[in-house]
């Protein structure tokens, strides 16, 4: 649902709102007032650019930042710079006004192509169409800080101790302490609190507009069903197939159909092999992220590895169980509006029995 509403009274200047913010660094020269800089602005609120280009799970973890901004500044204009393959995610967020895409992954493969340079110039031009009051680089990488400099306006990003790449911190106008021991969502929200005086005391709000479940097409499925996300970007994230079999048998016994996804030809072969021993299962044809999001939003339950689709499912409001085999869930654990849980950790591989018990708790809590 949209977090904005019509008929708001004129708001006090942005700089006045930020006075006394505990996240503001002392000793900076007084800046020109927000109201004066925005005399010709269309909404009367701050113009904000969020830079979070990839990967899918990281993009999902930045969504509550946009919600925080919209709640604090209902008339804000919020743009998002993102890798083209993940652009469908911020487009589902009610607070995002404009999504600007880049294609760094594709451009790297053809750096001298006229198409590459044409698209790069178009992205830069789109970023320079308006002056921003705050450019928030949540990524903390040299590439994201470089792209943030394409836009006009003050740039905020993680400080030297917080940035994933130390040199990135040198490219920001303002730096913010974003402790690495915090969950990724909290880190992103801290950036908004420093730059725009947002309130991080409320639970994170992903504010995704769940699309309707498709009744036909490649991703069509009839409820009730569970989604199993059995693939991941690296082998160390994978969970043993026999444990997936045990989970599938339990879900089937509870009357749920099973749907599995694969993102590549290699993943599809492995997924079909797993599904062959799962009663009541089917492997969905490969389809776009929009269609996958619709299916995730309609699931009775999602069980997935530490992968972007698992985080997206939780953000869409589906009960979700995350299986972690090589990463600490305290940093990127599954979070959403519905009951969620995360099992495992670094070199701590959950058992099938632990997963089944967690599934029963989630189903009971979301009944």
N, C-alpha and C positions, 0 to 999 in steps of 0.2 A: 504494500500500500504506500501511497505517496506520503512523505513526511511534510510536504508543504501545504499551505492553505491560503486561500485568497483573503484579501481585505485586511492585511496586516498594517498596523501603524508604522509610520516612519521610524527607523531604528537609529539609535545613537551612533556616532562615528565608530568605525572599526578600531581606531587607535584607543578611543576612550574605553571600549569594551575590554581591550587587552591590558589596560593599566592595572598593575598590581597582580597580574597573573604570576603564580609561583614558578611557572616554567620559563618566564622571560628572563633573559640574561641581563644583569645590571651593566651600567656603564656604556650602553650603546647610545649614539646620538639620537636626539628626538627626530622621529620621522614625520614627513608630511602627512597631514590627517587623511584618513581613508575617505572621508566624505568629499574632501577637496579633490582627491585624485579620481573619484568616481562620479564627477558631476554629470557626465554623459552616459553613465552606466544604465542598462536597460532595466535592472531590477532593484537597484539601491542596496544590494548586498555585495559581499566580496566576490571577486573572481578568483577561483582556485583551480589549480592544475595538480592532479595527482599523477605521479610518475610511478607506475608499477607495471612493468611490461611482461613479466613471466616469474615463475612458472605457474601452472594452474592453481595449485594449492596456495602459493604465495599471493596470487591475485585475490583469491577468496578471503584470505586473512586480512586484506586491506579494505574490504567492503565496509566493516563497521566504522572506519575512519570517515568515509563519505556520509554515513548516517549521523555521526557525531557533528559533522560540519553543518548538515542540513538542520539538525535540531537546534544548534547554537545560533545559526544564521539562516533563518527560513527563506530568505530571499537571495541566498548565495547562488552564483553560477558555478557549477562544478564540471570540469572537463577531466578526461582520463586518457593518458598516453599508455598504449598497450601493444604488445605483439599481436599481429593479425589473427593468429590461430586461437587466441583467448578472448577476442573482442566481444563474443556473445555474453560473457559473464557480466561486465559492468553495464551492458545494455539492458540487463534484467533488473538493474537497481533503479528505483524510482527517483533517486536524487541526482543521477548523472544526466547532465544536459547534452554533452557531446563526447563521443568516443573517437579519439585520433589514433590511427594505427600506424605501426612500423612493421617492418619485415626483416629484422636483423638476421634471423636464421636463414632466410632465403637469400637475402642480399649477400651474405658471406660466400654463398656458393657461386655467385656471378657478380663479383665486385666491379667488373668493367662493363657490364651490360648497360646499354642505354636505358632500359626499363628500370634497372636499379637506381640509377642517378635521377631519373624522372620521378620515381616514387619517393626517393629521399628528399628531393626539393619540394615535392608536394606536402610531405609531412612537416618539414620546416616552415613552409608557408602557412599551413593550418595552425601551427603553434604560435605564429606571429600575427595572427589576425586580431588578437586582443592582448592588452597588457594585463597581466595577472597581479593580484595583490598578494598571493602566496603560491609558490610552486613547491610542492611537497614531494621529495624524492624518498620513497619508502624502500627503495632497492638497496641503496648504499654501495653501488658498484660504479666503476669508472664509466662504463657505457651508459648507465642511467644518468649519472651526473653530467656527462657530456651532452646527452639529449635534453636534459633539463635546461642547459644553457642555451638551447635553441630558442626557448621562449623568453619573453620579456617580463621581468619582475623579480622580486627577492626570492632566493632559493633557500629552502630549509631541508636539512638532511642530517643523518647521524654523525656524531662527532668521531674523533680519531679512534676512541676506544670502542665505539659501537659499530662503525662502518664495516661491512664485509671486506671491502678493499680500502685500506687506510688512505690512499691518495685521493679517493673520492671526496673525502671530507674537506679537502683544500679547495674544492670547486663550489662550495656553498656560500651564500651570503651569511647564513646563520646555521650553527650546528646545535644539535640536541643530544643529550645523554639518553641512549636507548639501550639499557643493559641487556647483554646477550643472554642472561639467564632468564629473562622474561619470555612469556609466550609471545609468538610473533604478532598476535592480535594486539596485545598490550603495547608492544613496541611501536606499531603503526599508530595507535591511538595517542601515544605520547607525543608524536610529531605534531598531530593536530592540536593537542592541548598547548604546546609551546607556541605554535604559529598563529592559532586562531582562537585561543582561550576556550576550547571545547571541554565538555564535561566527560571525564573518563570513569566516573563513579558508577554509572549505570551499566547493566549487562550489555555486552556487544549486540548490536542490532544489524543483521545482514541485509534486511529490507529488500530481499529479492522477490519480485513478482512471479510466483510460481505459474508457469504456463499450463494450459489445460492438457490433460493426457490425450495423446493421439489415438483415435479409434481406427485409423487405417494408416497405410504407409509402412516403411521399413521398421519403425520403432513401435508399432502398434502392440499393445498388450492389454489384457483384461485383468483387473484386480480380482482378488488380492494376490499380490506377488511380492517376492523378495528379490533384490538385486545382489549378486555376488560379484565383486570386483577383485578378480584373482590375479591381475597383472600389475606390474610396477616397472619403473624406469631402470632399475638395476636388480641383479640377481639376489643381492643381500637382503632385499625387502620381501622376497617371496616367502610364502608359507607352504609347508609340505602338502602335497596333493591329497594325501590320506586324511588330513585334518579338514580340508575343504569337503571331502566326501562325507565325513561325519557331520559337519554342519549342514550340508545339503540334505542329508537323510533326516535330520532333526526338523528342519524347516518344512520339508515335504510332509513329514508326519503331523505337522501342525496345520496342514491344509493350505500351504502357500506354494504357488507356482514359482519357479526359479528362472531368473533371466541373467545371463552373463554377457559381458561386453568385451570386445577386443579392439585395439586401436591400430593394429598393423597385421600384415599377413603372417608374420612370425608369431605374434600373440594369438592370432585366430587359430592357428594349428594347435598351440598348447591349450587354448581354452576349449576347443572341441574335444580334445583328448580328456580333459577333466570332466566336461559335461557328459561324456559318454557313459560314465558310471553314476550319474545323478538322475534319479527318477523325477519326472515332471519338470525337466529343465529344457531350456532352449538358448541358443547363442544368437543374440541379435545381430542382424546385418550391420556392417559398418555404416555409420551415419554421422551427420554433423553434430556439433556440441549443442545446438538448440534442441534437436530431437532427443539427445541423451538427457538433457536437463529436464525435459518434460517427463520422461520415464522415471528419473530419480525422484522427482517431486511427488509422483503418484505411488511410490513404493510403500508397502507396509513396513518394510525394514530394509536397510542396506548394510551389508557386511563387506568391508573392503580393507585392502592394505593401505599403507601410508602413501596414498596417491591422490592426485588432484580431484578425481571424481568422488572420492570418499568425503573430502572436505566440502565439495560442492553439494553433495547430497544433504549433509548436515545443515549447510547454509540455506538450502531450499526448504528446510523444515521436516525432513524425513528422519525417523529414528535411525541412528547410525552407530555401528560398532566398528572401530578402527583396530586393525591388527598391526602392531609395530614389531619389527624384527631387528632393526638396526639403527633406530633413532629414538631419542628421548621424547615421549609424548608430553612431558611437561613444557616443551618448547613449541610443539606444533600439534598438540592433541586435538582430537575431534571435538568441535564446539558448534552448537546450533540451537535453534529455538525449541526443538523436540528433544526428548531424552536421548542422550548420546553417551558413549563410553569408549575408552581406549585401553587396550591390553598390550602388554609386552614392553619392550624397550631395547636398549643397546645390548645385543647378544642375549636377550631374554625373549625366547620364542614361546608364545602362549600355547597351552595345550588345547586340544579339541574340547575337553571337558570344561575348561575355563571359558571358552568362547560360547559353548552351549548354555552355560549358566548365565552369562552376560546377556545372551539373546533373550532368554526367558524373562530376565529382569526388564529389559527394554520393552519387550512386547507387553508385559504387564503394566509398566509405567505409562505406556502410550495407548492403552486400550480405550 
